[in-house]
Amino acid sequence: MTPQAQIEEARRLLVEDVRRSNPMATLGAAALAATSAVLLAGVMILGPGVAIDDRPPAVSQPV
């Protein structure tokens, strides 16, 4: 083999196959991102209005 043929063979072996993306996987990732964005927005909107009172429970006095 000539050096040029060896170089061409090495280049051919080093080049990786290009994988085509799966459109359903892309759609699923976009749906997950959109859902998480909506949930995060809901937490940001509803979060500050929620208050938890840490009062002790009312105990009745014996009569």
PDBQT receptor file of N, H, CA, C and O in Angstrom, charges set to zero:
ATOM      1  N   MET A   1       0.847  -1.177   0.000  1.00  0.00    +0.000 N 
ATOM      2  CA  MET A   1       0.000   0.000   0.000  1.00  0.00    +0.000 C 
ATOM      3  C   MET A   1       0.893   1.240   0.000  1.00  0.00    +0.000 C 
ATOM      4  O   MET A   1       1.957   1.274   0.618  1.00  0.00    +0.000 OA
ATOM      5  N   THR A   2       0.435   2.207  -0.686  1.00  0.00    +0.000 N 
ATOM      6  H   THR A   2      -0.429   2.179  -1.187  1.00  0.00    +0.000 HD
ATOM      7  CA  THR A   2       1.179   3.466  -0.711  1.00  0.00    +0.000 C 
ATOM      8  C   THR A   2       0.844   4.267   0.545  1.00  0.00    +0.000 C 
ATOM      9  O   THR A   2      -0.201   4.056   1.162  1.00  0.00    +0.000 OA
ATOM     10  N   PRO A   3       1.735   5.190   0.922  1.00  0.00    +0.000 N 
ATOM     11  CA  PRO A   3       1.439   6.007   2.109  1.00  0.00    +0.000 C 
ATOM     12  C   PRO A   3       0.130   6.789   1.965  1.00  0.00    +0.000 C 
ATOM     13  O   PRO A   3      -0.608   6.943   2.939  1.00  0.00    +0.000 OA
ATOM     14  N   GLN A   4      -0.155   7.271   0.783  1.00  0.00    +0.000 N 
ATOM     15  H   GLN A   4       0.444   7.145  -0.007  1.00  0.00    +0.000 HD
ATOM     16  CA  GLN A   4      -1.412   8.007   0.572  1.00  0.00    +0.000 C 
ATOM     17  C   GLN A   4      -2.620   7.102   0.773  1.00  0.00    +0.000 C 
ATOM     18  O   GLN A   4      -3.623   7.534   1.342  1.00  0.00    +0.000 OA
ATOM     19  N   ALA A   5      -2.546   5.871   0.323  1.00  0.00    +0.000 N 
ATOM     20  H   ALA A   5      -1.732   5.520  -0.139  1.00  0.00    +0.000 HD
ATOM     21  CA  ALA A   5      -3.645   4.921   0.508  1.00  0.00    +0.000 C 
ATOM     22  C   ALA A   5      -3.811   4.570   1.982  1.00  0.00    +0.000 C 
ATOM     23  O   ALA A   5      -4.935   4.391   2.450  1.00  0.00    +0.000 OA
ATOM     24  N   GLN A   6      -2.710   4.471   2.718  1.00  0.00    +0.000 N 
ATOM     25  H   GLN A   6      -1.797   4.617   2.338  1.00  0.00    +0.000 HD
ATOM     26  CA  GLN A   6      -2.784   4.182   4.152  1.00  0.00    +0.000 C 
ATOM     27  C   GLN A   6      -3.436   5.363   4.905  1.00  0.00    +0.000 C 
ATOM     28  O   GLN A   6      -4.231   5.165   5.823  1.00  0.00    +0.000 OA
ATOM     29  N   ILE A   7      -3.085   6.570   4.499  1.00  0.00    +0.000 N 
ATOM     30  H   ILE A   7      -2.439   6.731   3.753  1.00  0.00    +0.000 HD
ATOM     31  CA  ILE A   7      -3.681   7.744   5.134  1.00  0.00    +0.000 C 
ATOM     32  C   ILE A   7      -5.184   7.789   4.866  1.00  0.00    +0.000 C 
ATOM     33  O   ILE A   7      -5.977   8.080   5.761  1.00  0.00    +0.000 OA
ATOM     34  N   GLU A   8      -5.562   7.498   3.625  1.00  0.00    +0.000 N 
ATOM     35  H   GLU A   8      -4.918   7.262   2.897  1.00  0.00    +0.000 HD
ATOM     36  CA  GLU A   8      -6.990   7.488   3.279  1.00  0.00    +0.000 C 
ATOM     37  C   GLU A   8      -7.734   6.413   4.074  1.00  0.00    +0.000 C 
ATOM     38  O   GLU A   8      -8.854   6.638   4.533  1.00  0.00    +0.000 OA
ATOM     39  N   GLU A   9      -7.113   5.254   4.232  1.00  0.00    +0.000 N 
ATOM     40  H   GLU A   9      -6.204   5.071   3.859  1.00  0.00    +0.000 HD
ATOM     41  CA  GLU A   9      -7.732   4.157   4.992  1.00  0.00    +0.000 C 
ATOM     42  C   GLU A   9      -7.870   4.553   6.472  1.00  0.00    +0.000 C 
ATOM     43  O   GLU A   9      -8.897   4.283   7.095  1.00  0.00    +0.000 OA
ATOM     44  N   ALA A  10      -6.847   5.183   7.019  1.00  0.00    +0.000 N 
ATOM     45  H   ALA A  10      -6.013   5.403   6.513  1.00  0.00    +0.000 HD
ATOM     46  CA  ALA A  10      -6.897   5.610   8.422  1.00  0.00    +0.000 C 
ATOM     47  C   ALA A  10      -7.985   6.654   8.619  1.00  0.00    +0.000 C 
ATOM     48  O   ALA A  10      -8.710   6.607   9.613  1.00  0.00    +0.000 OA
ATOM     49  N   ARG A  11      -8.113   7.593   7.693  1.00  0.00    +0.000 N 
ATOM     50  H   ARG A  11      -7.524   7.631   6.885  1.00  0.00    +0.000 HD
ATOM     51  CA  ARG A  11      -9.166   8.608   7.795  1.00  0.00    +0.000 C 
ATOM     52  C   ARG A  11     -10.552   7.968   7.731  1.00  0.00    +0.000 C 
ATOM     53  O   ARG A  11     -11.471   8.356   8.453  1.00  0.00    +0.000 OA
ATOM     54  N   ARG A  12     -10.674   6.986   6.853  1.00  0.00    +0.000 N 
ATOM     55  H   ARG A  12      -9.928   6.671   6.266  1.00  0.00    +0.000 HD
ATOM     56  CA  ARG A  12     -11.965   6.305   6.720  1.00  0.00    +0.000 C 
ATOM     57  C   ARG A  12     -12.327   5.586   8.018  1.00  0.00    +0.000 C 
ATOM     58  O   ARG A  12     -13.490   5.571   8.419  1.00  0.00    +0.000 OA
ATOM     59  N   LEU A  13     -11.323   4.988   8.676  1.00  0.00    +0.000 N 
ATOM     60  H   LEU A  13     -10.378   5.001   8.349  1.00  0.00    +0.000 HD
ATOM     61  CA  LEU A  13     -11.589   4.276   9.924  1.00  0.00    +0.000 C 
ATOM     62  C   LEU A  13     -11.857   5.219  11.093  1.00  0.00    +0.000 C 
ATOM     63  O   LEU A  13     -12.569   4.851  12.027  1.00  0.00    +0.000 OA
ATOM     64  N   LEU A  14     -11.302   6.426  11.058  1.00  0.00    +0.000 N 
ATOM     65  H   LEU A  14     -10.723   6.726  10.299  1.00  0.00    +0.000 HD
ATOM     66  CA  LEU A  14     -11.471   7.366  12.158  1.00  0.00    +0.000 C 
ATOM     67  C   LEU A  14     -12.774   8.138  12.105  1.00  0.00    +0.000 C 
ATOM     68  O   LEU A  14     -13.234   8.645  13.128  1.00  0.00    +0.000 OA
ATOM     69  N   VAL A  15     -13.368   8.236  10.942  1.00  0.00    +0.000 N 
ATOM     70  H   VAL A  15     -12.995   7.824  10.111  1.00  0.00    +0.000 HD
ATOM     71  CA  VAL A  15     -14.613   8.990  10.808  1.00  0.00    +0.000 C 
ATOM     72  C   VAL A  15     -15.745   8.171  11.413  1.00  0.00    +0.000 C 
ATOM     73  O   VAL A  15     -15.963   7.013  11.054  1.00  0.00    +0.000 OA
ATOM     74  N   GLU A  16     -16.464   8.807  12.345  1.00  0.00    +0.000 N 
ATOM     75  H   GLU A  16     -16.288   9.747  12.636  1.00  0.00    +0.000 HD
ATOM     76  CA  GLU A  16     -17.590   8.126  12.989  1.00  0.00    +0.000 C 
ATOM     77  C   GLU A  16     -18.847   8.307  12.146  1.00  0.00    +0.000 C 
ATOM     78  O   GLU A  16     -19.000   9.301  11.436  1.00  0.00    +0.000 OA
ATOM     79  N   ASP A  17     -19.722   7.349  12.239  1.00  0.00    +0.000 N 
ATOM     80  H   ASP A  17     -19.598   6.541  12.816  1.00  0.00    +0.000 HD
ATOM     81  CA  ASP A  17     -20.999   7.452  11.549  1.00  0.00    +0.000 C 
ATOM     82  C   ASP A  17     -21.854   8.518  12.227  1.00  0.00    +0.000 C 
ATOM     83  O   ASP A  17     -21.900   8.612  13.454  1.00  0.00    +0.000 OA
ATOM     84  N   VAL A  18     -22.510   9.295  11.428  1.00  0.00    +0.000 N 
ATOM     85  H   VAL A  18     -22.473   9.219  10.432  1.00  0.00    +0.000 HD
ATOM     86  CA  VAL A  18     -23.394  10.322  11.956  1.00  0.00    +0.000 C 
ATOM     87  C   VAL A  18     -24.741   9.677  12.251  1.00  0.00    +0.000 C 
ATOM     88  O   VAL A  18     -25.370   9.085  11.374  1.00  0.00    +0.000 OA
ATOM     89  N   ARG A  19     -25.169   9.803  13.500  1.00  0.00    +0.000 N 
ATOM     90  H   ARG A  19     -24.659  10.285  14.212  1.00  0.00    +0.000 HD
ATOM     91  CA  ARG A  19     -26.458   9.226  13.872  1.00  0.00    +0.000 C 
ATOM     92  C   ARG A  19     -27.549  10.247  13.631  1.00  0.00    +0.000 C 
ATOM     93  O   ARG A  19     -27.392  11.430  13.933  1.00  0.00    +0.000 OA
ATOM     94  N   ARG A  20     -28.622   9.790  13.100  1.00  0.00    +0.000 N 
ATOM     95  H   ARG A  20     -28.749   8.829  12.855  1.00  0.00    +0.000 HD
ATOM     96  CA  ARG A  20     -29.768  10.673  12.903  1.00  0.00    +0.000 C 
ATOM     97  C   ARG A  20     -30.543  10.724  14.208  1.00  0.00    +0.000 C 
ATOM     98  O   ARG A  20     -30.720   9.712  14.885  1.00  0.00    +0.000 OA
ATOM     99  N   SER A  21     -30.999  11.918  14.545  1.00  0.00    +0.000 N 
ATOM    100  H   SER A  21     -30.855  12.740  13.995  1.00  0.00    +0.000 HD
ATOM    101  CA  SER A  21     -31.745  12.059  15.788  1.00  0.00    +0.000 C 
ATOM    102  C   SER A  21     -33.156  11.505  15.617  1.00  0.00    +0.000 C 
ATOM    103  O   SER A  21     -33.736  11.533  14.532  1.00  0.00    +0.000 OA
ATOM    104  N   ASN A  22     -33.668  11.015  16.698  1.00  0.00    +0.000 N 
ATOM    105  H   ASN A  22     -33.197  10.993  17.580  1.00  0.00    +0.000 HD
ATOM    106  CA  ASN A  22     -35.014  10.463  16.711  1.00  0.00    +0.000 C 
ATOM    107  C   ASN A  22     -35.995  11.614  16.966  1.00  0.00    +0.000 C 
ATOM    108  O   ASN A  22     -35.906  12.265  18.007  1.00  0.00    +0.000 OA
ATOM    109  N   PRO A  23     -36.913  11.875  16.056  1.00  0.00    +0.000 N 
ATOM    110  CA  PRO A  23     -37.836  13.004  16.268  1.00  0.00    +0.000 C 
ATOM    111  C   PRO A  23     -38.739  12.818  17.487  1.00  0.00    +0.000 C 
ATOM    112  O   PRO A  23     -39.146  13.803  18.104  1.00  0.00    +0.000 OA
ATOM    113  N   MET A  24     -39.055  11.588  17.838  1.00  0.00    +0.000 N 
ATOM    114  H   MET A  24     -38.724  10.789  17.337  1.00  0.00    +0.000 HD
ATOM    115  CA  MET A  24     -39.898  11.357  19.012  1.00  0.00    +0.000 C 
ATOM    116  C   MET A  24     -39.132  11.676  20.295  1.00  0.00    +0.000 C 
ATOM    117  O   MET A  24     -39.714  12.187  21.253  1.00  0.00    +0.000 OA
ATOM    118  N   ALA A  25     -37.840  11.382  20.321  1.00  0.00    +0.000 N 
ATOM    119  H   ALA A  25     -37.368  10.967  19.544  1.00  0.00    +0.000 HD
ATOM    120  CA  ALA A  25     -37.029  11.715  21.491  1.00  0.00    +0.000 C 
ATOM    121  C   ALA A  25     -36.905  13.229  21.636  1.00  0.00    +0.000 C 
ATOM    122  O   ALA A  25     -36.938  13.759  22.747  1.00  0.00    +0.000 OA
ATOM    123  N   THR A  26     -36.762  13.914  20.518  1.00  0.00    +0.000 N 
ATOM    124  H   THR A  26     -36.735  13.484  19.615  1.00  0.00    +0.000 HD
ATOM    125  CA  THR A  26     -36.690  15.371  20.555  1.00  0.00    +0.000 C 
ATOM    126  C   THR A  26     -38.012  15.957  21.041  1.00  0.00    +0.000 C 
ATOM    127  O   THR A  26     -38.020  16.896  21.836  1.00  0.00    +0.000 OA
ATOM    128  N   LEU A  27     -39.113  15.414  20.572  1.00  0.00    +0.000 N 
ATOM    129  H   LEU A  27     -39.106  14.651  19.926  1.00  0.00    +0.000 HD
ATOM    130  CA  LEU A  27     -40.427  15.880  21.003  1.00  0.00    +0.000 C 
ATOM    131  C   LEU A  27     -40.643  15.604  22.492  1.00  0.00    +0.000 C 
ATOM    132  O   LEU A  27     -41.208  16.435  23.204  1.00  0.00    +0.000 OA
ATOM    133  N   GLY A  28     -40.199  14.454  22.952  1.00  0.00    +0.000 N 
ATOM    134  H   GLY A  28     -39.740  13.779  22.374  1.00  0.00    +0.000 HD
ATOM    135  CA  GLY A  28     -40.320  14.125  24.369  1.00  0.00    +0.000 C 
ATOM    136  C   GLY A  28     -39.496  15.059  25.245  1.00  0.00    +0.000 C 
ATOM    137  O   GLY A  28     -39.954  15.487  26.304  1.00  0.00    +0.000 OA
ATOM    138  N   ALA A  29     -38.282  15.375  24.807  1.00  0.00    +0.000 N 
ATOM    139  H   ALA A  29     -37.909  15.027  23.946  1.00  0.00    +0.000 HD
ATOM    140  CA  ALA A  29     -37.438  16.296  25.568  1.00  0.00    +0.000 C 
ATOM    141  C   ALA A  29     -38.051  17.690  25.604  1.00  0.00    +0.000 C 
ATOM    142  O   ALA A  29     -37.991  18.366  26.631  1.00  0.00    +0.000 OA
ATOM    143  N   ALA A  30     -38.632  18.121  24.507  1.00  0.00    +0.000 N 
ATOM    144  H   ALA A  30     -38.680  17.573  23.673  1.00  0.00    +0.000 HD
ATOM    145  CA  ALA A  30     -39.278  19.438  24.470  1.00  0.00    +0.000 C 
ATOM    146  C   ALA A  30     -40.507  19.458  25.376  1.00  0.00    +0.000 C 
ATOM    147  O   ALA A  30     -40.758  20.451  26.059  1.00  0.00    +0.000 OA
ATOM    148  N   ALA A  31     -41.263  18.381  25.384  1.00  0.00    +0.000 N 
ATOM    149  H   ALA A  31     -41.059  17.575  24.829  1.00  0.00    +0.000 HD
ATOM    150  CA  ALA A  31     -42.444  18.307  26.250  1.00  0.00    +0.000 C 
ATOM    151  C   ALA A  31     -42.040  18.320  27.716  1.00  0.00    +0.000 C 
ATOM    152  O   ALA A  31     -42.693  18.970  28.532  1.00  0.00    +0.000 OA
ATOM    153  N   LEU A  32     -40.983  17.617  28.056  1.00  0.00    +0.000 N 
ATOM    154  H   LEU A  32     -40.452  17.088  27.394  1.00  0.00    +0.000 HD
ATOM    155  CA  LEU A  32     -40.498  17.604  29.438  1.00  0.00    +0.000 C 
ATOM    156  C   LEU A  32     -40.030  18.993  29.859  1.00  0.00    +0.000 C 
ATOM    157  O   LEU A  32     -40.314  19.438  30.971  1.00  0.00    +0.000 OA
ATOM    158  N   ALA A  33     -39.317  19.670  28.976  1.00  0.00    +0.000 N 
ATOM    159  H   ALA A  33     -39.086  19.309  28.073  1.00  0.00    +0.000 HD
ATOM    160  CA  ALA A  33     -38.847  21.028  29.288  1.00  0.00    +0.000 C 
ATOM    161  C   ALA A  33     -40.023  21.986  29.450  1.00  0.00    +0.000 C 
ATOM    162  O   ALA A  33     -40.018  22.819  30.356  1.00  0.00    +0.000 OA
ATOM    163  N   ALA A  34     -41.026  21.879  28.589  1.00  0.00    +0.000 N 
ATOM    164  H   ALA A  34     -41.030  21.202  27.853  1.00  0.00    +0.000 HD
ATOM    165  CA  ALA A  34     -42.195  22.761  28.688  1.00  0.00    +0.000 C 
ATOM    166  C   ALA A  34     -42.975  22.487  29.968  1.00  0.00    +0.000 C 
ATOM    167  O   ALA A  34     -43.432  23.422  30.626  1.00  0.00    +0.000 OA
ATOM    168  N   THR A  35     -43.129  21.231  30.321  1.00  0.00    +0.000 N 
ATOM    169  H   THR A  35     -42.757  20.472  29.787  1.00  0.00    +0.000 HD
ATOM    170  CA  THR A  35     -43.855  20.885  31.541  1.00  0.00    +0.000 C 
ATOM    171  C   THR A  35     -43.130  21.403  32.775  1.00  0.00    +0.000 C 
ATOM    172  O   THR A  35     -43.752  21.949  33.686  1.00  0.00    +0.000 OA
ATOM    173  N   SER A  36     -41.826  21.231  32.800  1.00  0.00    +0.000 N 
ATOM    174  H   SER A  36     -41.320  20.788  32.060  1.00  0.00    +0.000 HD
ATOM    175  CA  SER A  36     -41.074  21.709  33.957  1.00  0.00    +0.000 C 
ATOM    176  C   SER A  36     -41.107  23.233  34.037  1.00  0.00    +0.000 C 
ATOM    177  O   SER A  36     -41.123  23.788  35.136  1.00  0.00    +0.000 OA
ATOM    178  N   ALA A  37     -41.117  23.915  32.902  1.00  0.00    +0.000 N 
ATOM    179  H   ALA A  37     -41.103  23.464  32.009  1.00  0.00    +0.000 HD
ATOM    180  CA  ALA A  37     -41.201  25.380  32.914  1.00  0.00    +0.000 C 
ATOM    181  C   ALA A  37     -42.541  25.842  33.466  1.00  0.00    +0.000 C 
ATOM    182  O   ALA A  37     -42.593  26.800  34.238  1.00  0.00    +0.000 OA
ATOM    183  N   VAL A  38     -43.619  25.180  33.085  1.00  0.00    +0.000 N 
ATOM    184  H   VAL A  38     -43.577  24.402  32.459  1.00  0.00    +0.000 HD
ATOM    185  CA  VAL A  38     -44.948  25.548  33.589  1.00  0.00    +0.000 C 
ATOM    186  C   VAL A  38     -45.046  25.269  35.083  1.00  0.00    +0.000 C 
ATOM    187  O   VAL A  38     -45.595  26.078  35.831  1.00  0.00    +0.000 OA
ATOM    188  N   LEU A  39     -44.522  24.141  35.517  1.00  0.00    +0.000 N 
ATOM    189  H   LEU A  39     -44.076  23.484  34.909  1.00  0.00    +0.000 HD
ATOM    190  CA  LEU A  39     -44.562  23.823  36.947  1.00  0.00    +0.000 C 
ATOM    191  C   LEU A  39     -43.724  24.799  37.756  1.00  0.00    +0.000 C 
ATOM    192  O   LEU A  39     -44.135  25.224  38.835  1.00  0.00    +0.000 OA
ATOM    193  N   LEU A  40     -42.556  25.157  37.246  1.00  0.00    +0.000 N 
ATOM    194  H   LEU A  40     -42.222  24.812  36.369  1.00  0.00    +0.000 HD
ATOM    195  CA  LEU A  40     -41.718  26.118  37.949  1.00  0.00    +0.000 C 
ATOM    196  C   LEU A  40     -42.391  27.481  38.016  1.00  0.00    +0.000 C 
ATOM    197  O   LEU A  40     -42.300  28.160  39.038  1.00  0.00    +0.000 OA
ATOM    198  N   ALA A  41     -43.058  27.890  36.956  1.00  0.00    +0.000 N 
ATOM    199  H   ALA A  41     -43.132  27.338  36.125  1.00  0.00    +0.000 HD
ATOM    200  CA  ALA A  41     -43.781  29.163  36.967  1.00  0.00    +0.000 C 
ATOM    201  C   ALA A  41     -44.916  29.111  37.980  1.00  0.00    +0.000 C 
ATOM    202  O   ALA A  41     -45.168  30.097  38.673  1.00  0.00    +0.000 OA
ATOM    203  N   GLY A  42     -45.592  27.998  38.077  1.00  0.00    +0.000 N 
ATOM    204  H   GLY A  42     -45.387  27.197  37.514  1.00  0.00    +0.000 HD
ATOM    205  CA  GLY A  42     -46.660  27.851  39.062  1.00  0.00    +0.000 C 
ATOM    206  C   GLY A  42     -46.131  27.937  40.480  1.00  0.00    +0.000 C 
ATOM    207  O   GLY A  42     -46.775  28.536  41.342  1.00  0.00    +0.000 OA
ATOM    208  N   VAL A  43     -44.985  27.357  40.735  1.00  0.00    +0.000 N 
ATOM    209  H   VAL A  43     -44.463  26.871  40.035  1.00  0.00    +0.000 HD
ATOM    210  CA  VAL A  43     -44.385  27.427  42.060  1.00  0.00    +0.000 C 
ATOM    211  C   VAL A  43     -43.978  28.861  42.383  1.00  0.00    +0.000 C 
ATOM    212  O   VAL A  43     -44.136  29.319  43.515  1.00  0.00    +0.000 OA
ATOM    213  N   MET A  44     -43.460  29.559  41.393  1.00  0.00    +0.000 N 
ATOM    214  H   MET A  44     -43.333  29.188  40.474  1.00  0.00    +0.000 HD
ATOM    215  CA  MET A  44     -43.040  30.941  41.620  1.00  0.00    +0.000 C 
ATOM    216  C   MET A  44     -44.252  31.849  41.864  1.00  0.00    +0.000 C 
ATOM    217  O   MET A  44     -44.165  32.798  42.643  1.00  0.00    +0.000 OA
ATOM    218  N   ILE A  45     -45.361  31.569  41.214  1.00  0.00    +0.000 N 
ATOM    219  H   ILE A  45     -45.432  30.798  40.581  1.00  0.00    +0.000 HD
ATOM    220  CA  ILE A  45     -46.552  32.407  41.383  1.00  0.00    +0.000 C 
ATOM    221  C   ILE A  45     -47.282  32.054  42.680  1.00  0.00    +0.000 C 
ATOM    222  O   ILE A  45     -47.665  32.946  43.437  1.00  0.00    +0.000 OA
ATOM    223  N   LEU A  46     -47.473  30.773  42.937  1.00  0.00    +0.000 N 
ATOM    224  H   LEU A  46     -47.162  30.048  42.323  1.00  0.00    +0.000 HD
ATOM    225  CA  LEU A  46     -48.234  30.346  44.109  1.00  0.00    +0.000 C 
ATOM    226  C   LEU A  46     -47.376  30.262  45.366  1.00  0.00    +0.000 C 
ATOM    227  O   LEU A  46     -47.908  30.310  46.475  1.00  0.00    +0.000 OA
ATOM    228  N   GLY A  47     -46.080  30.140  45.216  1.00  0.00    +0.000 N 
ATOM    229  H   GLY A  47     -45.648  30.102  44.315  1.00  0.00    +0.000 HD
ATOM    230  CA  GLY A  47     -45.192  29.938  46.355  1.00  0.00    +0.000 C 
ATOM    231  C   GLY A  47     -45.231  31.030  47.394  1.00  0.00    +0.000 C 
ATOM    232  O   GLY A  47     -45.390  30.718  48.574  1.00  0.00    +0.000 OA
ATOM    233  N   PRO A  48     -45.094  32.309  47.027  1.00  0.00    +0.000 N 
ATOM    234  CA  PRO A  48     -45.064  33.348  48.056  1.00  0.00    +0.000 C 
ATOM    235  C   PRO A  48     -46.389  33.514  48.805  1.00  0.00    +0.000 C 
ATOM    236  O   PRO A  48     -46.381  33.995  49.938  1.00  0.00    +0.000 OA
ATOM    237  N   GLY A  49     -47.499  33.140  48.225  1.00  0.00    +0.000 N 
ATOM    238  H   GLY A  49     -47.505  32.749  47.305  1.00  0.00    +0.000 HD
ATOM    239  CA  GLY A  49     -48.796  33.309  48.886  1.00  0.00    +0.000 C 
ATOM    240  C   GLY A  49     -49.117  32.217  49.873  1.00  0.00    +0.000 C 
ATOM    241  O   GLY A  49     -50.084  32.342  50.625  1.00  0.00    +0.000 OA
ATOM    242  N   VAL A  50     -48.348  31.154  49.902  1.00  0.00    +0.000 N 
ATOM    243  H   VAL A  50     -47.563  31.052  49.291  1.00  0.00    +0.000 HD
ATOM    244  CA  VAL A  50     -48.629  30.041  50.800  1.00  0.00    +0.000 C 
ATOM    245  C   VAL A  50     -47.940  30.294  52.132  1.00  0.00    +0.000 C 
ATOM    246  O   VAL A  50     -46.737  30.552  52.179  1.00  0.00    +0.000 OA
ATOM    247  N   ALA A  51     -48.703  30.218  53.208  1.00  0.00    +0.000 N 
ATOM    248  H   ALA A  51     -49.680  30.008  53.170  1.00  0.00    +0.000 HD
ATOM    249  CA  ALA A  51     -48.147  30.416  54.543  1.00  0.00    +0.000 C 
ATOM    250  C   ALA A  51     -48.566  29.247  55.427  1.00  0.00    +0.000 C 
ATOM    251  O   ALA A  51     -49.717  28.813  55.395  1.00  0.00    +0.000 OA
ATOM    252  N   ILE A  52     -47.633  28.750  56.205  1.00  0.00    +0.000 N 
ATOM    253  H   ILE A  52     -46.698  29.102  56.231  1.00  0.00    +0.000 HD
ATOM    254  CA  ILE A  52     -47.910  27.654  57.122  1.00  0.00    +0.000 C 
ATOM    255  C   ILE A  52     -47.808  28.214  58.537  1.00  0.00    +0.000 C 
ATOM    256  O   ILE A  52     -46.749  28.689  58.946  1.00  0.00    +0.000 OA
ATOM    257  N   ASP A  53     -48.894  28.158  59.271  1.00  0.00    +0.000 N 
ATOM    258  H   ASP A  53     -49.754  27.772  58.938  1.00  0.00    +0.000 HD
ATOM    259  CA  ASP A  53     -48.902  28.650  60.650  1.00  0.00    +0.000 C 
ATOM    260  C   ASP A  53     -48.380  27.552  61.565  1.00  0.00    +0.000 C 
ATOM    261  O   ASP A  53     -48.872  26.424  61.541  1.00  0.00    +0.000 OA
ATOM    262  N   ASP A  54     -47.399  27.884  62.356  1.00  0.00    +0.000 N 
ATOM    263  H   ASP A  54     -46.999  28.801  62.376  1.00  0.00    +0.000 HD
ATOM    264  CA  ASP A  54     -46.822  26.920  63.292  1.00  0.00    +0.000 C 
ATOM    265  C   ASP A  54     -47.315  27.169  64.718  1.00  0.00    +0.000 C 
ATOM    266  O   ASP A  54     -46.527  27.183  65.663  1.00  0.00    +0.000 OA
ATOM    267  N   ARG A  55     -48.620  27.365  64.859  1.00  0.00    +0.000 N 
ATOM    268  H   ARG A  55     -49.260  27.353  64.091  1.00  0.00    +0.000 HD
ATOM    269  CA  ARG A  55     -49.183  27.569  66.185  1.00  0.00    +0.000 C 
ATOM    270  C   ARG A  55     -49.371  26.216  66.856  1.00  0.00    +0.000 C 
ATOM    271  O   ARG A  55     -49.659  25.224  66.187  1.00  0.00    +0.000 OA
ATOM    272  N   PRO A  56     -49.213  26.173  68.138  1.00  0.00    +0.000 N 
ATOM    273  CA  PRO A  56     -49.472  24.906  68.825  1.00  0.00    +0.000 C 
ATOM    274  C   PRO A  56     -50.966  24.606  68.797  1.00  0.00    +0.000 C 
ATOM    275  O   PRO A  56     -51.780  25.527  68.726  1.00  0.00    +0.000 OA
ATOM    276  N   PRO A  57     -51.326  23.363  68.851  1.00  0.00    +0.000 N 
ATOM    277  CA  PRO A  57     -52.755  23.017  68.832  1.00  0.00    +0.000 C 
ATOM    278  C   PRO A  57     -53.467  23.556  70.072  1.00  0.00    +0.000 C 
ATOM    279  O   PRO A  57     -52.891  23.640  71.156  1.00  0.00    +0.000 OA
ATOM    280  N   ALA A  58     -54.726  23.913  69.879  1.00  0.00    +0.000 N 
ATOM    281  H   ALA A  58     -55.194  23.844  68.998  1.00  0.00    +0.000 HD
ATOM    282  CA  ALA A  58     -55.518  24.443  70.995  1.00  0.00    +0.000 C 
ATOM    283  C   ALA A  58     -55.836  23.311  71.973  1.00  0.00    +0.000 C 
ATOM    284  O   ALA A  58     -56.257  22.222  71.583  1.00  0.00    +0.000 OA
ATOM    285  N   VAL A  59     -55.623  23.604  73.241  1.00  0.00    +0.000 N 
ATOM    286  H   VAL A  59     -55.281  24.488  73.558  1.00  0.00    +0.000 HD
ATOM    287  CA  VAL A  59     -55.893  22.616  74.289  1.00  0.00    +0.000 C 
ATOM    288  C   VAL A  59     -57.046  23.147  75.139  1.00  0.00    +0.000 C 
ATOM    289  O   VAL A  59     -57.005  24.284  75.608  1.00  0.00    +0.000 OA
ATOM    290  N   SER A  60     -58.048  22.338  75.330  1.00  0.00    +0.000 N 
ATOM    291  H   SER A  60     -58.081  21.415  74.949  1.00  0.00    +0.000 HD
ATOM    292  CA  SER A  60     -59.186  22.796  76.125  1.00  0.00    +0.000 C 
ATOM    293  C   SER A  60     -58.825  22.755  77.612  1.00  0.00    +0.000 C 
ATOM    294  O   SER A  60     -58.118  21.861  78.077  1.00  0.00    +0.000 OA
ATOM    295  N   GLN A  61     -59.330  23.746  78.332  1.00  0.00    +0.000 N 
ATOM    296  H   GLN A  61     -59.904  24.472  77.954  1.00  0.00    +0.000 HD
ATOM    297  CA  GLN A  61     -59.069  23.831  79.762  1.00  0.00    +0.000 C 
ATOM    298  C   GLN A  61     -60.111  22.998  80.515  1.00  0.00    +0.000 C 
ATOM    299  O   GLN A  61     -61.298  23.052  80.192  1.00  0.00    +0.000 OA
ATOM    300  N   PRO A  62     -59.676  22.240  81.504  1.00  0.00    +0.000 N 
ATOM    301  CA  PRO A  62     -60.673  21.478  82.272  1.00  0.00    +0.000 C 
ATOM    302  C   PRO A  62     -61.565  22.430  83.075  1.00  0.00    +0.000 C 
ATOM    303  O   PRO A  62     -61.099  23.453  83.575  1.00  0.00    +0.000 OA
ATOM    304  N   VAL A  63     -62.827  22.090  83.191  1.00  0.00    +0.000 N 
ATOM    305  H   VAL A  63     -63.206  21.259  82.785  1.00  0.00    +0.000 HD
ATOM    306  CA  VAL A  63     -63.796  22.936  83.898  1.00  0.00    +0.000 C 
ATOM    307  C   VAL A  63     -64.009  22.456  85.287  1.00  0.00    +0.000 C 
ATOM    308  O   VAL A  63     -64.792  23.046  86.031  1.00  0.00    +0.000 OA
TER     309      VAL A  63
